[in-house]
Amino acid sequence: MLVGMLLLTGCSSWFISKRKLPRPIAPAVVESASADQLVARINDQWTKFESLTATVDIRASHLVQKEGVATDYPSFRGNILVRKPEMLRILGKMPVVQTTMFDLGSDGNRFTLIVPPKSKAYVGLNASKGTSPNWYENLRPAPFFSAMVVRGLNPDELYSVTSDSSTEEDTAKKRLLLHPEYILNIVRRKTDSQELYPVRVITVRREDLLPYEQDLYDDAGVLQTQVLYDAYKDFDGYRYPSKITMRRPQEEYQLVMTVERVNSNPPLSDDQFQVTIPPGLAVENLK
């Protein structure tokens, strides 16, 4: 009754209070681009790309979402080779002792993965999925290639662009940073249907029109790989993210790669992508 009387007598202001909200700081420069210009920019970068080598520190985590548990492993050194169209080589070294933890190579169609500490080797198609409880035994070339390089669009892919923004906490300076963004949605049309299904979603920040996130989906629209790109640096004239986070939610692992060195478009021969299986390793053929 008292609240009702106060409202009727115009005293509702007694119950109103104001507070200040943190004001995100916008970038000094915000660039604009049309959908066609964004796609042309991505296609141009993909056309210019031929190969890449990188030295990285990798921090792996096993993420069990249904249990809410994450297991973080010690970081280790990795050497990565990438070449068009889909050739990949990753050599992971054990922490401290620097012996081989795993060696993964692909010719773009089939892959070979050796895991010396487990005396195991795996061979199969790039599209094969892993089911091992050990995250490094589930490494496959296709998602890793897609994480290291943002591909151009195929002729049968359709696209649209929306504008958005995100905020990021700068803990060092106790402030919020505002990032205006373009969201590039890439889809395909199902055969004999009006239905579209997602292929990729690329988030481009308008400070520099560079990709900062890439989500990749399967034909059923299920998220397979999420890649975050951060802190672009100049590596001998080649702008590349110094931190790459790759998440594989279906296989419950995440890799955070801190990029130390990058060499753009070096000559790489076919034999540099071949992995030889040493004698004594049990070989599993994945179909």
N, C-alpha and C positions, 0 to 999 in steps of 0.2 A: 504493500500500500504506500509506503514511504517513497519508493522509487517512482511509482506512478504519479504521486503528488508532485515530486520534484520535476518530472518531465513536463507535467502540465503547467507548472509555474515558470518554466524556462530555465531551470537550474541544471539541465542535463550536462552543461559544460563542466560541472564539477567532476564528472566521470570520464572526461576526455583528456588524454595526455599525448604529447608529441615527443618523438625521439628522432635523433639523427641516424640516418642509414649511411653505411660506408659508400663513398662515391667512387666508382671505378675510374681509373685514369685511362683515357683513350690514347692511342698512339698518335704521334705527331703527324704522321703521314698515313692517309687511308687511300688506297688506289681503287679504281673502278675498272670493271671489265664486263663485257657481255658474255653470255653463255658460249657463243661461238668463239670469242677471243680466249676464254679459259681453256676450251677444248683444243684450240689451235696451239696454245702455249704448251699444254701437256703433250700433244702429238709431236710438236717440234723437239721437245726435250728427249722424247723416246726415239725419234728418228736420229738424233745426233749421238745417242748412246750406242756403243758397240760392246764395251767390256768394262770391267771394274775389278780392282783388287782392294781389299781392306784388311787392316789389322785392328782387332777389337778386343775388348774385355767383355766377357759375357757373364751375366748373373742370371741363373736359372731358378725358377720357382715352380713347385708342384701345387696347383690350386684345386682343392677339393671343395667345390662350391656347396654341395649338399650337406657337408659337415662343417662348413665355415672354417676350414683349416688350410693354411698355406705353409709349405715347407720350403725354406730358402737354402740354396746350396752355395758353397764358396765360389767366388768368381774365378774364371779361368780365361786363358788367352785363346783367341781363335783367329785363324787366317781364312779369308773368304775370297774366292774367285768366282766371277760371274761373267757370262758371255752370251750374247744373243745366239739363237732365239730363246733357249731355256737351259743352257748349260751352267752347272753349278758345282763348286767344290768347297767343302768346309772341313777344316782340320782343327779339332779341339784338343787342347793340351791339358793334362792334369795339373792342378795347382801345385806350386812349389817344385815338384820333380820334373815337370814339363815333358813327361812321356805322353804318348798318344792316348787320349780318352776315347775319341771316336774319329772316324774319317768317312765323310760322305761325299760321293761323286756321282754326277749324272751327265749323260750325253743329251739330255733334253727329253728322252723317252723312258729309259730305264735307269735305275740307280743301284749303287752298291754302297752298303753301309757296314763298316767293320767296327766292332767294339772290343778291342783287345783285353781290357780288364775283365770282361765277361766271357772271353774266348768265343765270341759269337760274330756272325756275319749275316747280313740280310741282303737279298737281291729282289727286285721287283719293278713294277711300273711306277712312274712318278705319282700316279693317282692313288696308289695303295695307301690305306690308312693304318696307323699304328695302334696296337692294343696293349702294349707292354706297360707295366707299372713304373718302369724306368723311363723318364721323359726323353732321354737322349736316344733311346731305341725307337722312339716314335718320330724322330726327325725325318722330314721328307723334303725333296728339292723344291716342289712347286710353291708351297707357301713361303719358303725362305727366299726364293727368287722374287716373288711378289713383294716381299717386305723390303728387299734391298733396292728395288727399282720400281718406280711408278710407271706402268705401261701406258702406251697410247690406246686410243679407242679403236675397236674393230669396226669395219663398215656396217655390220648388222646390229650394232648397238645404238640405242637411242639415249637421249640425255635431256635433263632439265636442271635448272639452277635456282636455288632459293637463297635469300640473304638471311643471315642470323648473326648472333654474337655470343661470345662466351666470356666468362671471367676467370681469372687465374690469381691465386693468392701469392703475393710476393712476401714470403715469411721474413726475409732478411730486412726489408724496409717497412714491414707491417702495413701493406696496402694491397688494394685490388687492382688488377690490370684488366682492361677491357680489350677484347680482340674481335673486331668486326670480321665476319667470315662469309664466304660463299660455300654453299653445300652443293656439290655436283653429284647428281643422282644418275647412275648409268644402269640402263635396263635393257632387256631383250623381250621381244614379243614371242609368245608361245605359238607354235605352228598351228595354223587354221584356227586361231583364237584371237579375241580382243584382249586377252589377259597378258599383262606384263609381269616379268619376274626380275628381281634385283640382281645385278651383277656386282657392282661396286658402288660405294659412296665415298667420295673424296672431299675432305674439308680443306679449303684453301683460305689462309689468312690474308686479309687485305693490306696488311703492312707491307708485304713483299710479293704477294700472289704465289706463294709456295705451298705445297701440300704439307699439312700438319697431322692429318689422320687419314687412314684408308681402311674401310671395312669391306671385306670380300665375302660373298655369299655363294651357296650352292644353288642348284636348280630349284630346290624346294623353298628357297628363301631363308635358309638357316645360316646364321652367321658362322663362318668357318675360321676366319682370321681377322684380327684387328691389329692395325699397325699405327703407332704413334711416332711422329717425327718431331724432334725438338732441337733447339740451339744450333741452327745452321751456321757453318763456318766455311771459310775459304781454304780449301786444300789445293794449293798450287794452282789457283785460278778456277777451281771447280767447286761450286757451292754444294754442300752436302750436309745432312744433319749429323751432329756429333753425338746424338743419342737416339737410338731406335728401340722401341718397345714392341715386341711381337707377342700377341696372345692367341692361343689356340684353345678356345673354351671347350670344344668337344673332346679334346685330348688332355685337357686340364693342365696345361703348362704355359709358362710365360718366360720369355727371354728378354732381358734388358741389355742392349749392346752399347757400350761406350766406345765410340769410334776414335781411334788414335791416328791412323794414317789411311789415306785414300789415294789411289792412283787411277785416273780416269783414262779409259780407252787404251790400255796397254795391249800389245800383241800377246795373245794367249793361244797356245796350240792345243789340239785335241787331246794329246796324251796328258796334259796337265789336269784333265778332268777325270782321268781313269784311276780307279782305286783297285789295287791288287790285293787279293785275299791271301794272307799268309797261310802256310801249312798248319794244320792242327785246329783251325777254327771251325766250329759247327756252323753250317750254312743253312739258312732257312729261306725258302723261295716263297715270297709273298705274291699272291694272285690278286 
